[in-house]
Amino acid sequence: MKSLVWERGWEIRGIERPWPNIYGRDQDILIRPPSQVYEMNSQGFRTELPNHGVPSFISDLAASSPHSLDGKTVRVVGRVERYEAPSNQALLSEPNNNSGKLLVDASLTDADNFRPGSLVMLIGELGVVGVDNTGILNLLESGEANEGIFTGQISLILTARVAVCVDRLDYTLYARAVQVWRDLKEEQT
């Protein structure tokens, strides 16, 4: 049985049930919310639950300075413009307008989600990368360097760890929901 340890060092108690559960093993009792739990790996190190990402728009990311976004975890929805299978990199644009574009490193996700023209939701970490990185120049056509993808020789790239095809998503409604969420977050602070 895996050992789960609380953030403050408390262990979760395993119990034996008088009946077998559907998984054929004992269940653990959680006595705190799962957001405060770390799982122990085989070497005894705690591994954190991954961040769910801050909902963002590609146009907002393109308008920001790449260095201010380096290392941030975001959740974005975009339309796949192109996908390069050898380098596992994709180019996304804003679904309702082409005001911003975003480079995506899709090496950690399933390539089936990156069909040209499809709408995808991604969760991942933003990073700054040089233009001479392999695959980026192959992915971009001439002239796209002037469309807000690059700032000089620096590019913003999203290393996606979750990718889901959301072709039937009502993007206008999604954008309104994100805006309402942002307004509520501002009111709380």
Order of alpha helices (4+ residues) and beta strands (2+ residues): beta-beta-beta-beta-alpha-alpha-beta-beta-beta-beta-alpha-beta-beta-alpha
